[in-house]
Amino acid sequence: MTIGTFYGVGVGPGDPELLTLKACRVLREVDVVFTSAQERSGRSLALEIASPHLAVGREVVPLPFSHTFEAVEEGSAHRENAARVLEVLRRPASAAFLTLGDPMTYSTFTYLVTALRGLEPAAPIQVVPGITSYSTAAAASLTPLAEGNESLAVVSAAQGTGPLAAALDAVDNVVVMKSYRRAAEVCDLLETRGLGQRTVFAGDCSRPEAFVLRDLGAVRRLPRRYMSLFLVKQDRRP
Ligand SMILES: C[S@@+](CC[C@H](N)C(=O)[O-])C[C@H]1O[C@@H](n2cnc3c(N)ncnc32)[C@H](O)[C@@H]1O
């Protein structure tokens, strides 16, 4: 049986000019584009970013995902969504799944691939890397992610500040992603460690509403922002 290729396409952090040439070509050529629709609004930011690069009349299919940790662990949405993708690939047709930033960095795409492989181990899969949110935040704030012998860790604060605390004990520079529900806890920990002056908070990177803050007090006063992250640079020299 012929099966179409399933592409994970990174659409970058928000600016439609920050897609790779390869991402643009794949988006022009695939038969179907899948997006992850937000549960409440049905909106897909990745689709908004990619829209200028899609051919007119391209078939676009929103897949419903819950972004809660429990739902990811439980995995049923991934199986149902993978079955919908497989139905398309078996037409046969090619399909792309859009992800914010890079598909291999904290993305629904990797769960979808696991579920798809469970249903059809022979499904051809290709990944088009994307520019990550944190490299965009580093560019916007002129913050080197790592220099010389420095080490870099990327952690999630979705479940709390434990991973950040462990990273601060072990490495020089830390990127804290998915901190939007935990921003105050992250600020508490950074202040306790005396890192307030060594932290950058970046939101909506590469979007028209992008901002960079270097003051944790101002971060605390902000409303919750999904598209935001911290860059922390320690000075661990003895
Ligand atoms: C599910 S992860 C997606 C990461 C993405 N795959 C990447 O490569 O950057 C969502 C988190 O990425 C970060 N993020 C994504 N886009 C961003 C942007 N434009 N500005 C700041 N942070 C962003 C935020 O920390 C957000 O909570």
The ligand as an SDF file (V2000), in Angstrom:
LIG
                    3D

 27 29  0  0  0  0  0  0  0  0999 V2000
    4.8290   24.0490   23.7650 C   0  0  0  0  0  0  0  0  0  0  0  0
    6.2630   25.0770   23.8540 S   0  0  0  0  0  0  0  0  0  0  0  0
    6.6840   25.2330   22.1670 C   0  0  0  0  0  0  0  0  0  0  0  0
    8.1650   25.4510   21.9430 C   0  0  0  0  0  0  0  0  0  0  0  0
    8.5230   25.5310   20.4610 C   0  0  0  0  0  0  0  0  0  0  0  0
    8.4000   24.2370   19.8150 N   0  0  0  0  0  0  0  0  0  0  0  0
    9.9360   26.0910   20.2160 C   0  0  0  0  0  0  0  0  0  0  0  0
   10.7120   25.4840   19.4910 O   0  0  0  0  0  0  0  0  0  0  0  0
   10.2300   27.1760   20.7440 O   0  0  0  0  0  0  0  0  0  0  0  0
    5.4760   26.6100   24.2120 C   0  0  0  0  0  0  0  0  0  0  0  0
    6.4130   27.5400   24.9550 C   0  0  0  0  0  0  0  0  0  0  0  0
    7.3900   28.0490   24.0390 O   0  0  0  0  0  0  0  0  0  0  0  0
    7.7150   29.3840   24.3880 C   0  0  0  0  0  0  0  0  0  0  0  0
    7.4010   30.2350   23.2230 N   0  0  0  0  0  0  0  0  0  0  0  0
    6.9040   29.8350   22.0390 C   0  0  0  0  0  0  0  0  0  0  0  0
    6.8430   30.8570   21.1620 N   0  0  0  0  0  0  0  0  0  0  0  0
    7.3300   31.9420   21.8260 C   0  0  0  0  0  0  0  0  0  0  0  0
    7.5500   33.3130   21.4600 C   0  0  0  0  0  0  0  0  0  0  0  0
    7.2790   33.7640   20.2320 N   0  0  0  0  0  0  0  0  0  0  0  0
    8.0490   34.1390   22.4020 N   0  0  0  0  0  0  0  0  0  0  0  0
    8.3620   33.6980   23.6400 C   0  0  0  0  0  0  0  0  0  0  0  0
    8.1850   32.4180   24.0360 N   0  0  0  0  0  0  0  0  0  0  0  0
    7.6730   31.5540   23.1440 C   0  0  0  0  0  0  0  0  0  0  0  0
    6.9020   29.7370   25.6290 C   0  0  0  0  0  0  0  0  0  0  0  0
    7.7030   29.4660   26.7750 O   0  0  0  0  0  0  0  0  0  0  0  0
    5.7450   28.7740   25.5160 C   0  0  0  0  0  0  0  0  0  0  0  0
    5.1390   28.5550   26.7740 O   0  0  0  0  0  0  0  0  0  0  0  0
  1  2  1  0
  2  3  1  0
  2 10  1  0
  3  4  1  0
  4  5  1  0
  5  6  1  0
  5  7  1  0
  7  8  2  0
  7  9  1  0
 10 11  1  0
 11 12  1  0
 11 26  1  0
 12 13  1  0
 13 14  1  0
 13 24  1  0
 14 15  1  0
 14 23  1  0
 15 16  2  0
 16 17  1  0
 17 18  1  0
 17 23  2  0
 18 19  1  0
 18 20  2  0
 20 21  1  0
 21 22  2  0
 22 23  1  0
 24 25  1  0
 24 26  1  0
 26 27  1  0
M  CHG  2   2   1   9  -1
M  END
$$$$
